[in-house]
């Protein structure tokens, strides 16, 4: 067993150890038999699967039903898988969706072209059931992990906004009594300064500065 095969085997073991959660899968292929085969394989794994026969149809389905993972054939009429992949990865609303390119192309340049287009992984033809299920499981896991991190980030932003709003509200509510306190401090400095020693005058000045800073 060479190094590449060992790496593949280790990767497969890691994937099997990951949490298996069903996902929403979109298959894009202009040929019906491969679409049907992939659909049967993935539905048997519990995934919710939709399929499209063209790049245009795929875009419409993505708008209506955002998938967790997209399996996309490379060689399609009209826009190729490379072109559609590049387009989806350039859009903010779809850039985070894992894309697995399906191809019988084994040339290194073709794989590099797929990586350049933004593909997350590759599935070779002819279709191998174990290979497909593990790679899709990994992609779904990555997407769900991304969603959890994104949700946590949004919650954190909401808490920060709540904190800021609460701080502004507290400052606003304190402004009136602090204004009164500042006025009394000014009066005290004018009328009682000659009755205070140096340390007391310094303390009074410090209190005045603190109240003034809080108000600003």
PyMOL commands that set and color helices and strands:
alter all, ss='L'
color gray80, all
select helices_A, chain A and resi 3-17+32-44+55-64+81-90+108-117+129-195+198-215
alter helices_A, ss='H'
color red, helices_A
select strands_A, chain A and resi 24-28+48-52+69-73+98-103+121-124
alter strands_A, ss='S'
color yellow, strands_A
deselect
rebuild
show_as cartoon
